[in-house]
């Protein structure tokens, strides 16, 4: 996995993280309206901040699975009551990677097929499996 591309692309859009996360949720709810009722609009800003922190952690530690595993499993446990499955996580992350790519196209010259594949690999190989483990442990 090309973790350097993940970290560099996330850092390249650093001034736009809040806007990017907001655009992600807008797109998620547009493409998958069934997820919108799962989120409390009054607590959305806190959710967005936590997501930005988690993505920053993934961008820094994608190549250190032992360090990131506890955090991702904890997130999975927190999401267990929502009764999500692997397909739901993939919908979430596909949408997220698409939005990151759009922001990188505007704010950076790093986005490429290789960068997109690195993000997908991080989610498929690390984020989704550990979140699922956390969801199933609850």
Protein Blocks (a to p, Z undefined) as FASTA:
>chain_A
ZZklmmmmmmmmmmmmmmmmmmmmmmmmmmmmmlmmmpcfklmmmmmmmmmmmmmmmmmm
mmmmklmmmmmmmmmmmmmmnopafklmmmmmmmmmmmmmmmmmmmpckbcfklmmmmmm
mmmmmmmmmmmmmmmmZZ
